[in-house]
């Protein structure tokens, strides 16, 4: 690992510390991954501790249409012919010493996964971290009126009993791997226990999903013994759900779709077909973000 890639501002010394990871992009539907960490950073008053420099980890000049390639490029703001801002990807550690907690929010790297992992694990080791928790989300058949299902992958079988009281199911999956999965293949060898917690969120909803963020934080706080006041987040979640329910009242066909999802969810039917529900919503301009 190049020392220039990991920029340490302060080196905390935590006692049996925990690291919570969030990545934008893959497995951040509804901004549940990044939204969870960003909310905890603010609620806990966590302070910036280190950054991983973006150079060498991202593809900026991705070939393809402008719509596709724009997803990979840094963000800029230009006003009256002058560049006001240029923002490449950020990857930042925050520390809450009172809870022996590190929080990380970044963008999943496109390149050099091993070097990025070295940066993460190196700082975690220096800070006294013993356990790593990745938070993610995937689109599924859960209706917006129900608690999201929480799926888990663990680096060691012995971690499962502590998770079972929180209603998690353990993942069965085969397909493209995420960077968090790559980290889990390395975790035990680097001296860390690692848990992945992935919320299943409604596939038909666009934008930030505060209800799923609240549900994840509530369960994560229980697992880690965090004392956090969720009143403000719960109010945001309730307002979000009300806006969506108000939209449903004007769309009887959509309401029928949702009632079927609720019935299948309550009866633990997992093969519900979403069909073109998401497209149907977009075509009618029904959005909650």
C-alpha positions in Angstrom: 0.0 0.0 0.0 1.3 3.4 -1.0 1.5 5.7 2.1 0.1 8.6 0.1 -3.2 6.7 -0.4 -4.1 6.6 3.2 -4.2 10.1 4.7 -4.5 9.9 8.5 -5.7 13.0 10.4 -5.9 11.4 13.8 -5.1 7.8 14.9 -7.7 6.7 17.5 -7.0 3.9 20.0 -10.3 2.0 20.4 -11.0 -0.8 22.8 -12.2 -3.9 20.9 -13.5 -1.4 18.3 -16.2 -1.9 15.6 -16.0 -0.5 12.0 -19.2 0.2 10.0 -18.7 0.3 6.3 -20.8 2.0 3.6 -20.2 2.2 -0.2 -22.2 4.1 -2.8 -22.9 2.4 -6.1 -23.4 -1.4 -5.9 -25.7 -2.4 -3.1 -26.7 1.1 -2.1 -30.3 1.1 -3.4 -32.4 3.7 -1.6 -29.1 5.2 -0.2 -29.5 2.7 2.6 -25.7 1.9 2.9 -24.4 5.5 2.7 -27.5 7.0 4.3 -27.1 4.7 7.4 -23.5 5.8 8.0 -24.1 9.4 7.2 -27.0 9.5 9.7 -24.9 7.8 12.4 -21.9 10.2 11.8 -24.2 13.2 12.5 -26.2 11.6 15.3 -23.1 10.4 17.2 -21.0 13.5 16.5 -18.3 11.4 14.9 -15.1 13.2 13.9 -13.1 12.8 10.6 -10.1 10.5 11.3 -8.7 9.5 7.8 -9.3 9.5 4.1 -8.4 7.1 1.3 -7.3 9.2 -1.8 -9.3 8.3 -4.9 -6.4 8.2 -7.4 -5.9 4.8 -8.9 -9.1 3.3 -7.7 -11.7 4.7 -10.1 -12.5 4.8 -13.8 -13.4 8.3 -14.8 -13.4 8.0 -18.6 -15.8 5.2 -19.1 -16.7 4.4 -22.7 -20.3 4.6 -23.8 -23.2 7.0 -24.0 -23.0 10.3 -22.1 -25.8 9.0 -19.8 -23.7 6.0 -18.8 -20.2 7.6 -18.7 -21.5 10.5 -16.6 -22.1 8.0 -13.7 -18.3 7.5 -13.5 -17.0 11.1 -13.7 -16.2 13.5 -10.9 -18.8 16.1 -10.1 -18.2 19.8 -10.9 -20.0 23.1 -10.6 -19.4 26.0 -12.9 -21.0 29.4 -12.5 -20.6 32.4 -14.9 -17.7 30.7 -16.6 -15.7 30.0 -13.4 -15.2 26.6 -11.7 -16.8 26.8 -8.3 -16.3 23.1 -7.3 -14.6 19.9 -8.5 -15.4 16.8 -6.5 -13.8 13.5 -7.1 -14.9 10.4 -5.1 -14.4 10.7 -1.3 -13.6 7.8 1.1 -13.6 9.0 4.7 -13.3 7.4 8.1 -15.0 9.0 11.1 -14.5 8.1 14.7 -16.8 8.0 17.8 -14.5 7.2 20.7 -17.3 7.0 23.2 -18.8 3.9 21.4 -15.4 2.5 20.3 -16.7 3.0 16.7 -15.2 3.8 13.3 -17.5 4.7 10.5 -16.5 4.7 6.8 -18.4 6.1 3.9 -17.0 5.9 0.4 -17.5 4.8 -3.2 -16.9 1.2 -4.2 -13.6 1.1 -6.1 -13.5 0.1 -9.8 -9.8 -0.8 -9.7 -7.1 -2.1 -7.5 -9.4 -3.8 -4.9 -6.4 -5.3 -3.0 -4.8 -1.9 -2.4 -8.1 -0.4 -1.3 -8.6 -3.3 1.0 -5.1 -2.8 2.4 -6.0 0.9 3.2 -9.2 -0.1 5.0 -7.7 -2.9 7.0 -4.5 -1.0 7.8 -6.3 1.9 9.4 -8.8 -0.4 11.1 -5.9 -2.4 12.6 -4.1 0.8 13.8 -7.4 2.0 15.4 -7.9 -1.2 17.4 -10.9 -2.6 15.4 -11.8 -6.2 15.9 -15.1 -6.5 14.1 -16.3 -5.0 10.7 -20.0 -4.5 9.7 -20.9 -3.8 6.1 -24.3 -2.2 5.5 -26.0 -2.7 2.1 -29.3 -3.0 0.3 -30.8 -4.7 -2.7 -34.1 -4.3 -4.5 -36.7 -6.9 -3.8 -40.4 -7.7 -3.4 -40.9 -6.2 0.1 -43.7 -3.6 0.1 -43.0 -0.1 1.4 -45.5 -0.7 4.3 -43.5 -3.5 5.8 -40.1 -3.8 7.6 -37.3 -4.7 5.2 -35.9 -8.2 5.4 -32.3 -8.2 6.6 -29.9 -10.8 5.0 -26.5 -11.5 6.4 -23.2 -13.1 5.4 -20.6 -13.7 8.0 -16.9 -14.5 8.0 -17.2 -17.2 10.6 -20.0 -19.5 11.7 -19.6 -18.5 15.3 -21.0 -15.0 14.5 -24.5 -16.3 13.6 -26.0 -16.8 17.1 -25.6 -13.1 18.0 -27.5 -12.1 14.8 -30.4 -14.5 15.0 -32.4 -12.5 17.7 -32.6 -9.6 15.2 -34.6 -11.6 12.6 -31.8 -11.9 10.0 -31.8 -14.6 7.4 -28.5 -16.0 6.1 -27.7 -15.4 2.5 -28.0 -17.9 -0.3 -26.6 -16.2 -3.5 -24.6 -16.9 -6.6 -23.7 -14.2 -9.1 -21.5 -11.0 -9.4 -19.6 -10.2 -6.3 -19.4 -6.9 -4.5 -16.3 -5.3 -3.0 -17.7 -6.0 0.5 -17.7 -9.7 -0.4 -14.1 -9.4 -1.4 -13.3 -7.8 1.9 -15.0 -10.7 3.7 -12.8 -13.2 2.0 -9.8 -11.4 3.5 -11.2 -10.4 6.9 -10.3 -13.5 9.0 -6.8 -13.6 7.6 -6.3 -10.0 8.6 -7.6 -10.6 12.1 -11.1 -9.3 11.9 -14.6 -10.7 12.4 -16.9 -9.4 9.6 -20.6 -9.3 9.2 -22.6 -8.1 6.1 -26.1 -6.8 6.7 -28.1 -6.2 3.5 -31.7 -4.8 3.6 -34.2 -5.9 1.0 -35.9 -2.7 -0.1 -38.9 -2.1 -2.4 -37.8 -2.3 -6.1 -40.6 0.1 -7.2 -39.4 3.1 -5.1 -36.9 5.7 -6.4 -34.7 7.9 -4.2 -33.6 7.7 -0.6 -35.6 5.3 1.5 -35.7 6.6 5.1 -37.9 3.8 6.4 -35.3 1.2 5.4 -32.5 3.4 6.8 -34.4 3.6 10.1 -35.0 -0.1 10.3 -31.3 -0.9 9.6 -30.0 1.6 12.2 -32.5 0.3 14.9 -31.2 -3.3 14.4 -27.6 -2.2 14.1 -27.9 -0.1 17.3 -29.2 -3.2 19.1 -26.4 -5.4 17.9 -23.7 -2.9 18.8 -25.2 -1.5 22.0 -25.4 2.1 20.5 -27.6 4.7 22.3 -29.1 6.8 19.5 -32.3 8.9 19.4 -34.3 7.9 16.3 -37.2 10.3 16.7 -36.1 12.7 13.9 -35.4 9.9 11.5 -38.7 8.2 12.4 -40.6 11.4 11.7 -38.8 11.6 8.3 -39.7 8.0 7.6 -43.4 8.5 8.6 -43.6 11.6 6.3 -42.1 9.7 3.4 -44.5 6.8 3.8 -47.4 9.2 4.0 -46.4 10.8 0.7 -46.3 7.4 -1.0 -49.6 6.3 0.5 -51.2 9.6 -0.7 -50.0 8.8 -4.2 -51.4 5.3 -3.9 -54.9 6.7 -3.2 -54.8 8.3 -6.6 -53.6 5.2 -8.4 -56.0 2.3 -7.8 -54.1 -0.1 -10.1 -50.9 0.6 -8.2 -52.7 0.1 -4.9 -53.8 -3.4 -6.1 -50.1 -4.3 -6.9 -49.0 -3.2 -3.4 -51.8 -5.1 -1.6 -50.6 -8.3 -3.5 -47.1 -7.6 -2.3 -48.2 -7.2 1.3 -50.2 -10.4 1.1 -47.2 -12.4 -0.2 -44.8 -10.8 2.2 -47.0 -11.6 5.2 -47.4 -15.2 4.1 -43.7 -15.4 3.4 -44.1 -16.0 -0.3 -40.8 -15.1 -1.9 -41.4 -15.7 -5.6 -43.6 -12.7 -6.2 -43.2 -11.2 -9.7 -42.6 -7.5 -9.7 -43.5 -7.2 -13.4 -43.4 -3.7 -14.7 -44.5 -2.0 -11.5 -41.4 0.2 -11.2 -41.8 1.3 -14.8 -45.5 1.8 -14.3 -44.8 4.2 -11.4 -42.2 6.2 -13.4 -44.6 6.5 -16.4 -47.2 8.1 -14.2 -44.7 10.4 -12.4 -45.3 8.8 -9.0 -42.1 9.5 -7.0 -41.3 10.1 -3.4 -37.7 11.5 -3.6 
